[in-house]
Amino acid sequence: MNGIYWDTCYPRLITKKETRSLFEKEEHPRLQIIGDISCDLGGSIEFTHRLTEPDKPVFMYNPLTEATVDDYTGKGIMIMAVDNLPCELPRESSTYFSSVLKEFIPSFLAADFSQSLDESGLSSSLKKAVVLYQGALTSPYKYLSKYLGEKKT
């Protein structure tokens, strides 16, 4: 299952060349299925060249011919690249999450965001979840500044 962020400045997780070599060496390679929920076309999984849909979630990629089949049959690697997969939650999950989140709404609506985070009136659970407040990283998340190229404050 691949869900990493990828950009051209990073190496690929697996390339067409590496996969072709694997399939040339082994008659029955262990790599048979990849779930690529990052869905970066031509990205970290170089041969994810198109997205799939929930009603047709996979395609087969043959590393030896670089051909694809809109099915799960044939020689190669089955690729699932449904780009909206994280939002495909069952109704029961959605209902449960909604009921849990509902208890945080009064605190959020009553908050005074002109005050400091500690004095805002947010519940302690919501305060812990706030990453950025009034344009600055909150204390637990200051470490992120090194990834953003900002000066630590």
GUBALUM-432754 format. One record per residue: x, z, y of N, C-alpha, C, O in turn; residue in three letters. Coordinates in steps of 0.02 Angstrom, whole numbers, plus 50000, padded with zeros to 5 digits. Example, Ala and Ser with C-alpha at 12.3 -4.5 7.8 and 13.67 -1.06 7.14 Angstrom:
# GUBALUM-432754
<<50660, 50390, 49716>, <50615, 50390, 49775>, <50660, 50390, 49835>, <50712, 50423, 49834>, "ala">
<<50642, 50354, 49888>, <50684, 50357, 49947>, <50645, 50394, 50002>, <50670, 50402, 50057>, "ser">
END
This chain:
# GUBALUM-432754
<<50043, 50000, 49942>, <50000, 50000, 50000>, <50045, 50000, 50061>, <50086, 50045, 50071>, "met">
<<50037, 49950, 50102>, <50078, 49944, 50163>, <50034, 49957, 50224>, <49982, 49925, 50233>, "asn">
<<50055, 50003, 50265>, <50018, 50018, 50326>, <50065, 50030, 50384>, <50044, 50059, 50434>, "gly">
<<50128, 50009, 50378>, <50177, 50023, 50430>, <50170, 49974, 50489>, <50150, 49916, 50480>, "ile">
<<50188, 49998, 50547>, <50191, 49954, 50606>, <50251, 49908, 50598>, <50304, 49930, 50575>, "tyr">
<<50243, 49845, 50616>, <50298, 49798, 50612>, <50302, 49756, 50674>, <50251, 49737, 50703>, "trp">
<<50364, 49741, 50694>, <50377, 49695, 50749>, <50440, 49655, 50730>, <50475, 49674, 50683>, "asp">
<<50452, 49601, 50765>, <50508, 49556, 50747>, <50576, 49590, 50750>, <50624, 49565, 50721>, "thr">
<<50582, 49646, 50785>, <50646, 49680, 50789>, <50661, 49722, 50727>, <50715, 49750, 50721>, "cys">
<<50613, 49727, 50681>, <50621, 49767, 50620>, <50630, 49722, 50560>, <50605, 49666, 50559>, "tyr">
<<50665, 49747, 50509>, <50669, 49707, 50447>, <50602, 49708, 50411>, <50561, 49752, 50421>, "pro">
<<50591, 49658, 50371>, <50530, 49655, 50331>, <50534, 49704, 50272>, <50589, 49718, 50248>, "arg">
<<50478, 49727, 50251>, <50475, 49770, 50191>, <50489, 49728, 50129>, <50525, 49750, 50084>, "leu">
<<50462, 49668, 50127>, <50475, 49621, 50072>, <50468, 49550, 50098>, <50422, 49533, 50134>, "ile">
<<50517, 49508, 50078>, <50519, 49439, 50102>, <50498, 49391, 50047>, <50493, 49409, 49989>, "thr">
<<50485, 49329, 50068>, <50469, 49277, 50019>, <50528, 49266, 49973>, <50520, 49257, 49912>, "lys">
<<50588, 49266, 50001>, <50649, 49254, 49961>, <50659, 49309, 49909>, <50673, 49294, 49851>, "lys">
<<50651, 49372, 49929>, <50658, 49428, 49881>, <50606, 49423, 49825>, <50622, 49435, 49767>, "glu">
<<50546, 49406, 49843>, <50492, 49402, 49794>, <50503, 49344, 49746>, <50492, 49350, 49686>, "thr">
<<50526, 49287, 49773>, <50541, 49230, 49730>, <50595, 49248, 49681>, <50590, 49232, 49621>, "arg">
<<50647, 49282, 49704>, <50702, 49304, 49660>, <50676, 49350, 49605>, <50697, 49344, 49548>, "ser">
<<50633, 49396, 49623>, <50604, 49442, 49574>, <50565, 49404, 49520>, <50572, 49419, 49461>, "leu">
<<50525, 49355, 49541>, <50484, 49318, 49493>, <50526, 49269, 49452>, <50506, 49251, 49397>, "phe">
<<50583, 49247, 49478>, <50628, 49204, 49439>, <50664, 49243, 49384>, <50678, 49217, 49331>, "glu">
<<50680, 49306, 49398>, <50718, 49348, 49351>, <50675, 49379, 49297>, <50698, 49387, 49240>, "lys">
<<50613, 49395, 49312>, <50571, 49432, 49265>, <50509, 49391, 49247>, <50477, 49361, 49290>, "glu">
<<50494, 49389, 49182>, <50435, 49352, 49160>, <50371, 49387, 49182>, <50322, 49355, 49201>, "glu">
<<50372, 49454, 49180>, <50313, 49494, 49200>, <50336, 49547, 49250>, <50342, 49606, 49232>, "his">
<<50346, 49529, 49312>, <50369, 49577, 49363>, <50318, 49634, 49371>, <50258, 49625, 49364>, "pro">
<<50345, 49693, 49387>, <50301, 49751, 49397>, <50261, 49746, 49461>, <50207, 49773, 49465>, "arg">
<<50287, 49710, 49511>, <50251, 49702, 49574>, <50193, 49653, 49562>, <50204, 49594, 49553>, "leu">
<<50133, 49679, 49562>, <50075, 49638, 49548>, <50023, 49638, 49603>, <49986, 49589, 49612>, "gln">
<<50019, 49694, 49640>, <49967, 49700, 49692>, <49997, 49732, 49754>, <50035, 49780, 49749>, "ile">
<<49979, 49706, 49812>, <49998, 49736, 49875>, <49935, 49744, 49918>, <49899, 49695, 49930>, "ile">
<<49922, 49805, 49940>, <49870, 49817, 49989>, <49905, 49819, 50057>, <49943, 49865, 50071>, "gly">
<<49892, 49770, 50098>, <49926, 49765, 50163>, <49875, 49778, 50219>, <49847, 49732, 50248>, "asp">
<<49864, 49843, 50234>, <49814, 49859, 50285>, <49843, 49855, 50356>, <49806, 49862, 50404>, "ile">
<<49909, 49844, 50362>, <49936, 49832, 50429>, <49915, 49763, 50453>, <49906, 49752, 50512>, "ser">
<<49909, 49716, 50406>, <49885, 49648, 50420>, <49924, 49613, 50476>, <49895, 49578, 50517>, "cys">
<<49990, 49622, 50476>, <50033, 49585, 50522>, <50050, 49518, 50489>, <50093, 49515, 50445>, "asp">
<<50017, 49466, 50509>, <50027, 49401, 50477>, <50100, 49379, 50482>, <50128, 49375, 50537>, "leu">
<<50130, 49366, 50424>, <50200, 49347, 50421>, <50246, 49404, 50440>, <50305, 49392, 50456>, "gly">
<<50222, 49465, 50438>, <50259, 49524, 50462>, <50297, 49560, 50407>, <50338, 49530, 50372>, "gly">
<<50284, 49625, 50400>, <50323, 49666, 50353>, <50315, 49642, 50281>, <50361, 49647, 50241>, "ser">
<<50257, 49615, 50264>, <50247, 49580, 50201>, <50245, 49506, 50222>, <50193, 49481, 50243>, "ile">
<<50301, 49473, 50215>, <50309, 49406, 50245>, <50256, 49356, 50221>, <50237, 49311, 50258>, "glu">
<<50233, 49364, 50160>, <50186, 49315, 50133>, <50113, 49334, 50145>, <50068, 49301, 50118>, "phe">
<<50100, 49387, 50184>, <50032, 49398, 50208>, <50022, 49348, 50265>, <50041, 49362, 50322>, "thr">
<<49994, 49292, 50249>, <49987, 49238, 50299>, <49916, 49229, 50323>, <49902, 49188, 50367>, "his">
<<49869, 49268, 50293>, <49800, 49266, 50316>, <49766, 49331, 50298>, <49789, 49369, 50256>, "arg">
<<49711, 49343, 50332>, <49672, 49403, 50320>, <49619, 49390, 50268>, <49599, 49333, 50256>, "leu">
<<49596, 49444, 50237>, <49542, 49438, 50188>, <49482, 49477, 50215>, <49487, 49514, 50264>, "thr">
<<49425, 49467, 50184>, <49362, 49498, 50205>, <49337, 49546, 50152>, <49356, 49539, 50094>, "glu">
<<49296, 49594, 50171>, <49270, 49642, 50121>, <49235, 49609, 50062>, <49238, 49635, 50006>, "pro">
<<49201, 49553, 50073>, <49166, 49520, 50017>, <49213, 49476, 49976>, <49196, 49457, 49920>, "asp">
<<49271, 49459, 50002>, <49324, 49422, 49966>, <49390, 49455, 49985>, <49428, 49428, 50025>, "lys">
<<49404, 49514, 49956>, <49459, 49555, 49981>, <49530, 49534, 49961>, <49578, 49563, 49987>, "pro">
<<49538, 49486, 49916>, <49605, 49470, 49892>, <49618, 49395, 49888>, <49572, 49355, 49885>, "val">
<<49683, 49379, 49889>, <49705, 49312, 49870>, <49768, 49321, 49829>, <49802, 49372, 49834>, "phe">
<<49784, 49271, 49787>, <49845, 49272, 49747>, <49898, 49231, 49782>, <49885, 49176, 49806>, "met">
<<49958, 49259, 49784>, <50016, 49223, 49812>, <50066, 49212, 49756>, <50088, 49259, 49724>, "tyr">
<<50084, 49149, 49745>, <50133, 49132, 49694>, <50201, 49125, 49728>, <50211, 49077, 49765>, "asn">
<<50248, 49171, 49716>, <50313, 49169, 49750>, <50355, 49108, 49731>, <50399, 49088, 49769>, "pro">
<<50343, 49079, 49673>, <50383, 49022, 49651>, <50362, 48958, 49687>, <50405, 48916, 49701>, "leu">
<<50298, 48951, 49700>, <50274, 48890, 49733>, <50252, 48902, 49806>, <50242, 48854, 49844>, "thr">
<<50246, 48965, 49825>, <50221, 48987, 49890>, <50149, 48964, 49902>, <50126, 48960, 49959>, "glu">
<<50114, 48950, 49848>, <50043, 48930, 49852>, <49999, 48992, 49847>, <50019, 49043, 49819>, "ala">
<<49939, 48987, 49874>, <49891, 49041, 49869>, <49826, 49016, 49837>, <49810, 48957, 49842>, "thr">
<<49790, 49062, 49806>, <49726, 49048, 49776>, <49677, 49101, 49800>, <49694, 49160, 49802>, "val">
<<49618, 49080, 49820>, <49567, 49127, 49844>, <49533, 49162, 49786>, <49473, 49157, 49777>, "asp">
<<49572, 49198, 49748>, <49546, 49230, 49688>, <49597, 49282, 49665>, <49647, 49293, 49699>, "asp">
<<49584, 49312, 49610>, <49631, 49361, 49582>, <49658, 49336, 49515>, <49680, 49376, 49475>, "tyr">
<<49656, 49272, 49504>, <49681, 49243, 49442>, <49744, 49203, 49456>, <49757, 49184, 49513>, "thr">
<<49782, 49192, 49404>, <49842, 49152, 49410>, <49904, 49196, 49414>, <49900, 49257, 49414>, "gly">
<<49961, 49162, 49417>, <50025, 49197, 49420>, <50042, 49214, 49492>, <50033, 49174, 49537>, "lys">
<<50066, 49275, 49502>, <50087, 49294, 49568>, <50069, 49365, 49586>, <50061, 49408, 49543>, "gly">
<<50062, 49377, 49650>, <50048, 49443, 49677>, <49980, 49441, 49711>, <49966, 49397, 49752>, "ile">
<<49938, 49488, 49694>, <49872, 49492, 49725>, <49881, 49528, 49792>, <49911, 49582, 49795>, "met">
<<49856, 49498, 49845>, <49863, 49526, 49913>, <49794, 49544, 49939>, <49748, 49503, 49940>, "ile">
<<49786, 49607, 49960>, <49726, 49629, 49994>, <49746, 49641, 50066>, <49788, 49685, 50080>, "met">
<<49717, 49605, 50113>, <49735, 49611, 50183>, <49672, 49613, 50226>, <49663, 49572, 50271>, "ala">
<<49628, 49661, 50212>, <49566, 49669, 50250>, <49584, 49708, 50313>, <49599, 49767, 50310>, "val">
<<49583, 49673, 50370>, <49608, 49705, 50431>, <49563, 49759, 50459>, <49586, 49801, 50498>, "asp">
<<49500, 49761, 50441>, <49457, 49814, 50465>, <49442, 49865, 50410>, <49392, 49900, 50413>, "asn">
<<49485, 49868, 50360>, <49474, 49914, 50304>, <49466, 49986, 50325>, <49423, 50021, 50298>, "leu">
<<49506, 50012, 50373>, <49497, 50082, 50391>, <49427, 50099, 50417>, <49407, 50157, 50415>, "pro">
<<49390, 50050, 50442>, <49323, 50064, 50466>, <49270, 50054, 50412>, <49210, 50063, 50425>, "cys">
<<49290, 50036, 50353>, <49244, 50025, 50298>, <49229, 50091, 50261>, <49242, 50097, 50201>, "glu">
<<49204, 50140, 50297>, <49188, 50204, 50267>, <49118, 50204, 50238>, <49072, 50175, 50267>, "leu">
<<49109, 50238, 50183>, <49041, 50244, 50156>, <48996, 50283, 50203>, <49020, 50323, 50244>, "pro">
<<48931, 50271, 50199>, <48883, 50305, 50242>, <48890, 50381, 50237>, <48885, 50415, 50288>, "arg">
<<48901, 50407, 50177>, <48907, 50479, 50168>, <48965, 50507, 50209>, <48959, 50560, 50239>, "glu">
<<49021, 50471, 50209>, <49079, 50493, 50248>, <49064, 50493, 50322>, <49080, 50540, 50358>, "ser">
<<49033, 50440, 50345>, <49015, 50434, 50415>, <48968, 50490, 50436>, <48976, 50520, 50489>, "ser">
<<48918, 50505, 50394>, <48871, 50558, 50408>, <48906, 50626, 50411>, <48893, 50666, 50456>, "thr">
<<48951, 50638, 50364>, <48987, 50702, 50362>, <49032, 50709, 50424>, <49030, 50761, 50457>, "tyr">
<<49072, 50657, 50439>, <49116, 50661, 50497>, <49076, 50672, 50561>, <49096, 50712, 50604>, "phe">
<<49020, 50639, 50567>, <48978, 50648, 50627>, <48954, 50719, 50633>, <48953, 50748, 50687>, "ser">
<<48933, 50749, 50576>, <48908, 50818, 50579>, <48963, 50867, 50598>, <48950, 50916, 50633>, "ser">
<<49024, 50854, 50575>, <49080, 50898, 50592>, <49099, 50889, 50666>, <49111, 50938, 50701>, "val">
<<49102, 50827, 50689>, <49121, 50814, 50758>, <49069, 50839, 50808>, <49086, 50855, 50865>, "leu">
<<49007, 50842, 50787>, <48952, 50862, 50831>, <48965, 50931, 50862>, <48945, 50943, 50919>, "lys">
<<48997, 50976, 50826>, <49008, 51043, 50852>, <49058, 51044, 50910>, <49060, 51093, 50947>, "glu">
<<49098, 50991, 50919>, <49147, 50989, 50973>, <49119, 50960, 51038>, <49150, 50966, 51091>, "phe">
<<49061, 50928, 51035>, <49034, 50895, 51093>, <49018, 50943, 51151>, <49036, 50927, 51208>, "ile">
<<48987, 51001, 51139>, <48973, 51045, 51196>, <49036, 51067, 51234>, <49036, 51068, 51296>, "pro">
<<49089, 51083, 51197>, <49152, 51103, 51229>, <49180, 51045, 51270>, <49204, 51055, 51326>, "ser">
<<49177, 50986, 51243>, <49203, 50927, 51278>, <49164, 50913, 51342>, <49193, 50899, 51394>, "phe">
<<49097, 50916, 51337>, <49055, 50902, 51395>, <49061, 50954, 51450>, <49053, 50939, 51509>, "leu">
<<49074, 51016, 51430>, <49079, 51071, 51479>, <49149, 51077, 51509>, <49158, 51116, 51556>, "ala">
<<49197, 51041, 51483>, <49266, 51049, 51505>, <49275, 51026, 51578>, <49241, 50980, 51602>, "ala">
<<49321, 51059, 51612>, <49339, 51042, 51680>, <49409, 51011, 51677>, <49459, 51047, 51676>, "asp">
<<49412, 50945, 51675>, <49476, 50910, 51666>, <49519, 50910, 51728>, <49575, 50883, 51727>, "phe">
<<49495, 50938, 51784>, <49537, 50945, 51843>, <49582, 51006, 51838>, <49630, 51013, 51876>, "ser">
<<49567, 51050, 51790>, <49607, 51110, 51779>, <49663, 51095, 51729>, <49665, 51041, 51699>, "gln">
<<49708, 51142, 51720>, <49760, 51134, 51669>, <49726, 51133, 51601>, <49668, 51153, 51594>, "ser">
<<49761, 51110, 51551>, <49732, 51106, 51484>, <49710, 51175, 51460>, <49656, 51183, 51432>, "leu">
<<49752, 51226, 51472>, <49734, 51294, 51451>, <49671, 51320, 51486>, <49633, 51359, 51457>, "asp">
<<49661, 51299, 51547>, <49604, 51323, 51586>, <49545, 51274, 51586>, <49495, 51285, 51621>, "glu">
<<49549, 51220, 51548>, <49499, 51167, 51549>, <49432, 51187, 51518>, <49380, 51159, 51534>, "ser">
<<49434, 51236, 51473>, <49372, 51255, 51438>, <49363, 51219, 51372>, <49313, 51230, 51338>, "gly">
<<49410, 51177, 51354>, <49407, 51145, 51288>, <49416, 51197, 51234>, <49452, 51246, 51243>, "leu">
<<49384, 51186, 51177>, <49394, 51231, 51120>, <49466, 51226, 51098>, <49500, 51177, 51111>, "ser">
<<49490, 51277, 51063>, <49560, 51277, 51041>, <49574, 51219, 50994>, <49629, 51191, 50995>, "ser">
<<49526, 51200, 50953>, <49535, 51142, 50909>, <49546, 51078, 50948>, <49589, 51038, 50931>, "ser">
<<49507, 51068, 51000>, <49515, 51007, 51041>, <49580, 51009, 51080>, <49614, 50957, 51087>, "leu">
<<49600, 51068, 51104>, <49664, 51073, 51140>, <49722, 51052, 51095>, <49768, 51018, 51117>, "lys">
<<49719, 51073, 51032>, <49772, 51055, 50985>, <49774, 50980, 50972>, <49827, 50952, 50954>, "lys">
<<49718, 50946, 50979>, <49713, 50874, 50966>, <49734, 50831, 51025>, <49744, 50771, 51017>, "ala">
<<49740, 50860, 51084>, <49756, 50822, 51144>, <49831, 50805, 51145>, <49873, 50850, 51144>, "val">
<<49846, 50741, 51146>, <49915, 50718, 51147>, <49939, 50708, 51219>, <49995, 50726, 51236>, "val">
<<49896, 50679, 51260>, <49912, 50663, 51329>, <49860, 50694, 51374>, <49800, 50683, 51364>, "leu">
<<49881, 50734, 51424>, <49834, 50766, 51469>, <49858, 50757, 51540>, <49915, 50774, 51556>, "tyr">
<<49815, 50732, 51582>, <49830, 50720, 51653>, <49895, 50680, 51661>, <49936, 50694, 51705>, "gln">
<<49903, 50631, 51618>, <49960, 50585, 51623>, <50025, 50609, 51593>, <50076, 50575, 51600>, "gly">
<<50025, 50666, 51559>, <50087, 50692, 51530>, <50075, 50713, 51457>, <50020, 50733, 51438>, "ala">
<<50128, 50708, 51417>, <50124, 50730, 51348>, <50115, 50806, 51347>, <50147, 50842, 51385>, "leu">
<<50071, 50830, 51303>, <50062, 50902, 51296>, <50121, 50930, 51256>, <50157, 50893, 51222>, "thr">
<<50131, 50996, 51261>, <50190, 51028, 51231>, <50203, 51008, 51158>, <50260, 50990, 51142>, "ser">
<<50154, 51011, 51114>, <50169, 50994, 51044>, <50191, 50921, 51034>, <50220, 50905, 50981>, "pro">
<<50179, 50879, 51083>, <50193, 50808, 51074>, <50248, 50782, 51121>, <50257, 50721, 51127>, "tyr">
<<50285, 50826, 51153>, <50339, 50806, 51198>, <50392, 50764, 51162>, <50424, 50722, 51192>, "lys">
<<50401, 50777, 51098>, <50451, 50741, 51059>, <50439, 50665, 51060>, <50485, 50626, 51049>, "tyr">
<<50378, 50645, 51072>, <50361, 50574, 51073>, <50395, 50536, 51131>, <50400, 50475, 51129>, "leu">
<<50416, 50573, 51182>, <50446, 50540, 51240>, <50508, 50500, 51221>, <50523, 50449, 51252>, "ser">
<<50545, 50523, 51170>, <50605, 50485, 51150>, <50587, 50416, 51122>, <50628, 50370, 51123>, "lys">
<<50526, 50409, 51095>, <50504, 50345, 51069>, <50474, 50301, 51123>, <50466, 50241, 51114>, "tyr">
<<50457, 50331, 51179>, <50426, 50295, 51234>, <50476, 50275, 51288>, <50458, 50240, 51336>, "leu">
<<50538, 50298, 51281>, <50588, 50282, 51331>, <50580, 50321, 51395>, <50606, 50301, 51447>, "gly">
<<50544, 50376, 51392>, <50534, 50418, 51451>, <50585, 50475, 51452>, <50615, 50492, 51401>, "glu">
<<50593, 50503, 51511>, <50635, 50562, 51517>, <50595, 50622, 51494>, <50535, 50626, 51507>, "lys">
<<50627, 50669, 51460>, <50593, 50730, 51439>, <50582, 50774, 51500>, <50626, 50779, 51543>, "lys">
<<50525, 50805, 51504>, <50511, 50850, 51560>, <50502, 50921, 51535>, <50490, 50966, 51575>, "thr">
END
